[in-house]
Amino acid sequence: MDRKNTIAFSAGNAVQTNVVTHVTDPWPVHSANKDIAFSGERMARAVRCYQLGPKDESSGGGSSGVTVNVNGGAGGGASAEGGGSGSQC
């Protein structure tokens, strides 16, 4: 802690404080949009997989047969090519 002869450590910074106060918001306008489209099914599956923890690779449960749609198509997200959808992680 610095020793200063003032009541507050920020004393004497009024000019800098006023400059920062009047700076326009640097973020783009669309960054304030909180209405983000998402798939609840994919999010629930991700939470479930996170809670279950990492899979044991010796049980043959690798992710080699999983196709993930990341560009938001109508397919609904991740889909397994050869198995049930309940065991995906």
VEXDREN-2710 file (C-alpha; in Angstrom, 1 decimal):
% VEXDREN-2710
k/r/px/py/pz
1/MET/0.0/0.0/0.0
2/ASP/1.4/3.4/-1.0
3/ARG/1.6/6.2/1.5
4/LYS/-0.2/9.3/0.4
5/ASN/-1.0/12.6/2.1
6/THR/-4.7/12.4/1.0
7/ILE/-8.0/11.0/2.3
8/ALA/-8.5/8.6/-0.5
9/PHE/-6.0/6.8/-2.8
10/SER/-8.0/8.1/-5.9
11/ALA/-7.7/11.7/-4.9
12/GLY/-6.3/13.9/-7.7
13/ASN/-7.7/11.7/-10.5
14/ALA/-10.8/13.7/-11.4
15/VAL/-9.6/14.5/-14.9
16/GLN/-8.9/10.9/-15.7
17/THR/-12.2/9.8/-14.1
18/ASN/-14.2/12.3/-16.2
19/VAL/-12.4/11.2/-19.4
20/VAL/-13.2/7.5/-18.8
21/THR/-16.8/8.4/-17.8
22/HIS/-17.5/10.0/-21.2
23/VAL/-15.9/7.4/-23.4
24/THR/-18.5/5.7/-25.6
25/ASP/-19.2/2.0/-25.2
26/PRO/-16.5/0.1/-27.2
27/TRP/-18.8/-2.9/-27.7
28/PRO/-20.9/-3.3/-30.9
29/VAL/-24.6/-2.7/-30.5
30/HIS/-25.5/-6.3/-31.4
31/SER/-23.4/-7.6/-28.5
32/ALA/-26.1/-6.5/-26.1
33/ASN/-28.6/-8.9/-27.6
34/LYS/-29.4/-11.4/-24.9
35/ASP/-32.0/-13.4/-27.0
36/ILE/-29.7/-16.1/-28.3
37/ALA/-31.3/-19.1/-30.0
38/PHE/-30.2/-22.5/-28.7
39/SER/-31.2/-26.1/-28.6
40/GLY/-32.4/-27.1/-25.2
41/GLU/-31.9/-30.8/-26.0
42/ARG/-28.3/-30.3/-26.8
43/MET/-27.7/-28.2/-23.7
44/ALA/-29.4/-30.8/-21.5
45/ARG/-27.2/-33.5/-23.0
46/ALA/-24.1/-31.4/-22.5
47/VAL/-24.9/-30.8/-18.8
48/ARG/-25.7/-34.5/-18.4
49/CYS/-22.3/-35.5/-19.9
50/TYR/-20.5/-32.9/-17.8
51/GLN/-22.1/-34.3/-14.6
52/LEU/-21.3/-37.9/-15.6
53/GLY/-17.6/-37.1/-16.1
54/PRO/-15.2/-38.4/-18.7
55/LYS/-15.9/-41.8/-20.2
56/ASP/-13.6/-44.7/-19.7
57/GLU/-12.0/-45.3/-23.2
58/SER/-11.4/-49.0/-22.4
59/SER/-15.2/-49.6/-22.5
60/GLY/-15.3/-48.9/-26.2
61/GLY/-17.4/-45.7/-25.8
62/GLY/-15.3/-43.5/-28.0
63/SER/-16.8/-40.7/-30.1
64/SER/-15.9/-42.1/-33.5
65/GLY/-19.5/-42.5/-34.6
66/VAL/-20.8/-39.1/-33.6
67/THR/-21.6/-36.3/-36.1
68/VAL/-22.0/-32.8/-34.7
69/ASN/-23.9/-30.1/-36.6
70/VAL/-22.4/-26.8/-35.4
71/ASN/-24.0/-24.4/-37.9
72/GLY/-27.5/-24.6/-36.4
73/GLY/-29.2/-26.5/-39.1
74/ALA/-32.6/-28.1/-38.7
75/GLY/-31.1/-31.4/-37.7
76/GLY/-31.2/-30.5/-34.1
77/GLY/-27.5/-30.9/-33.2
78/ALA/-25.5/-34.0/-32.4
79/SER/-26.6/-37.3/-33.8
80/ALA/-25.2/-40.7/-33.5
81/GLU/-24.8/-42.6/-36.7
82/GLY/-25.2/-46.1/-35.3
83/GLY/-26.6/-46.0/-31.8
84/GLY/-29.3/-44.6/-29.4
85/SER/-29.3/-40.9/-28.5
86/GLY/-29.4/-41.6/-24.8
87/SER/-25.7/-42.7/-24.5
88/GLN/-24.0/-39.8/-26.3
89/CYS/-21.3/-37.9/-24.4
END
